[in-house]
Amino acid sequence: MSKPLVVVESPTKVRTIKKYLGNDYNVAATVGHIKDLPSKDLGIDIEKDFTPHYRTIPGKTKILNQLKSAAGDSMDIYLAPDPDREGEAIAWHTAEVLKKKGRRFHRVLFHELTKRAILESMQAAQDLDRNKYEAQQARRILDRLVGYQISPLLWRKVKGGLSAGRVQSVAVRIICDRERAIQIFEPVEYWSITANLKGESPPPFAAKLVRKGSKKIKISDEATAKAILRDLEAAAFVVDKIVKRTTKRNPLPPFITSKLQQEAIRKLRFSAKKTMMVAQQLYEGIDLGPGEPVGLITYMRTDSTRIADEAAQEALTLIAEQFGQDYSNGQPRFFKNKNKAQDAHEAIRPTSVYHTPEKVKPYLSKDQLALYTMIWQRFVASQMAQALIDQKTLSIAAAGYIFTASGSSVKFPGFLAVYQSADDEAERNKGSQPLPELAQGAPLTCLGIEPKQHFTQPPPRFSEASLVKELEENGIGRPSTYAAILSTIRDKGYVELLKGYFHPTELGFIVNDLLITSFPEILDVEFTARLENDLDRVEQAEVESLALLKQFYGPFSRKLDEAGEGMLSVKGVGLPTGLTCPLCKKHELHIKMGKNGHFLACSGYPECTYSSDYTRDEKGTVSPVAPVQSEPTDKVCEKCGKPMVIKRGRYGDFLACSGYPACKHTQSLNGAGSSKSTGVPCPEPGCDGEIVEKSSKRGKIFYGCNRYPECSFASWDKPVAIPCPVCGSPYLLEKTTKRDGTQYVCPNRECGYRQPAGDTGGSSPAKTP
């Protein structure tokens, strides 16, 4: 009889779990999902209660054979993928693959990968959770129905290769709405007046004008500011009132997923995707010495602030030992969850506070140490004493005007001795000026009065951190999906991240406007949030998944039918701009989409053939761009001998024969031919093309199939002709970052295999979330 088999998601976990289970169990990994809906068709039988048709993911046949071999004739299989909905789906699909008469399946939830937790979880094995699986499956079906039925509309109406998503499209809308709010914003002038003062003792300080008598002052222009300055020319400045108080500040709760992403973006300059990748590594196990893999943090996909009592007690002990009893809260401090928070997991915390950052530093990479330190500090601070802040506010009278000056100092640091949030640091960097000791009625010397002009500012664009916060506060998606959402909307070309802030692209605006018109509910923030709550209710057995799917699909299918006929075609009719054609002077210019991208064209075509590139200014106003004329060169066409000229095309400037259309020869400006081979066959099923290097319209290098447009495969990362040793992908991608250098990475995100560039011998796989 074979040993019982423990099945996990990531190969990295196998080593950690084997260490603590010993030789009594076999341990194997699925390397992410093993089954999914087909990539080439809908894969859902709508007429038969939305039955999904799962297929083995391409490249996973070898993994399945390894799982079956590891299971052997064992009658007990312990399914231990990640303790969330996606992990539950992997467990169910694994059970289907390994199903055998008399075989028993047990669901194991590893919330942390330490010896104690692993052994306790194995003893507490339970049945598979059908409700959690139903919730995951319902989400997958909803996403497929939206994505696979709206996307073909965009192919017909805009251009091929576009996609829509139930959550990603709402995220794009949020960014587009903010951009339009910025475009229509009209700044309003206002002025401030600051007096620089000093008393009998240092230091000097600044006080801001706030009132005239009892009325709040508003200075709308320079004339008003100058009138006030005249009133103050010979004024005596006197301390009118002094208010002192000591405030108590409580620490923040330990991290949940969304807050971890926001803080890592702001404090560590990590992306949301990188944050989750590094957190996954800390969760799955780090070698703290030869053969000592230890999971350093609890499971990192959670929206609960709950912490175990024993973890809090351990933190209190360490605080008393390292900082003294005054810094300890004295008893565990627990935090309330939001009403919608799922409480299946604890907050993100160190598995042991005695794994201090100093102790584990030799075993961690720079990124791992930075993120672990932040998680450790935040958790320890959550169990520390309150901080005491002394605050002082001075009211200063002068010629009937009231100025105020505020200052603060830390009386007792408490938890601030260990952790300050990004908001704390931002407040500290603003500077809290020290104020002198003054008595009420004390005279002050005016060192100068400074008037300053200001203008109201438009709402800010979203950074990665503020977009994650916006999604979280509006209930859009779930924390575990935020990193993927932010990556997808950029990969699809709907938004750009410029100087740390999201800007919609022209394509993003076009697709967003079309979808809002045709699918207002799908793009509605509140509707999407309600749907997320309904999926939670499916998991809690309060709603049946089939009822939810039917409720959604009825109105959605009607909107699909209407959009098929009524959605504007940017390829054909185009989007109206309100501009009159400069050529015919009678028809309106429309935005259209062609094989070379979006452009302006006269709506009177074919009567009028005017077309042009265009730009939008900061207010969103569309303006035609004068066409670039063909530039002559000293090269001659190798086909017909006529001069070659430089023209603009989809992938930037190129050489074309001046004898067009009689001769249609073209070539790259970088040399003969229009592309450069990578030696990698195209991975798309049924395609016999190869991947070549190309240049986008803006000159950015990318890689695509040489059989375009028959095949639309494209990648920003360079494919390398090295097969993945884990999942069998026929190629790897070359990725370069400042922190990690150049690596070869598996394109299958669920595999996550990576190796140093130039190393064809392989290395340890690392899961990419």
Secondary structure, DSSP 8 states (H G I E B T S, - for coil): ----EEEES-HHHHHHHHHHHGGGSEEEE--S-SEE--SSS--EEGGGTTEE--EE-TT-HHHHHHHHHHHTT-SEEEE-S-SSHHHHHHHHHHHHHH--TT-EEEE---SS-SHHHHHHHHHT-B---HHHHHHHHHHHHHHHHHHHHHHHHHHHHT-TT----TTHHHHHHHHHHHHHHHHH----EEEEEEEEEE-SSS--EEEEEEEETTEE----SHHHHHHHHHHHTT--EEEEEEEEEEEEE-----B-HHHHHHHIIIII---HHHHHHHHHHHHH-EESSTT-EE--B--S--------HHHHHHHHHHHHHHH-GGGB-SS-------TT---SS--B-BS-TTS-HHHHGGGS-HHHHHHHHHHHHHHHHHTB--EEEEEEEEEEEETTEEEEEEEEEEEE-GGGGT---HHHHHHHHH---------TT-EEEEEEEEEEEEE--------HHHHHHHHHHTT-S-GGGHHHHHHHHHHTTSEEEETTEEEE-HHHHHHHHHHHHH-TTTT-HHHHHHHHHHHHHHHTTSS-HHHHHHHHHHHHHHHHHHHHHHS--TTTT-EEEEEE-TTTSSSEEEEEEETTEEEEEETTTTT---EEEEEE-TT--EEEE-----EEEEEE-TTT--EEEEEEETTEEEEEETTTTT---EE-TTSSSS-EEEEEE--STT---EEEEEE-TTS-EEEEETTTTT---EESSEEES---TTT--S-EEEEEETTTEEEEE-S-TTT--EEETT--S--------
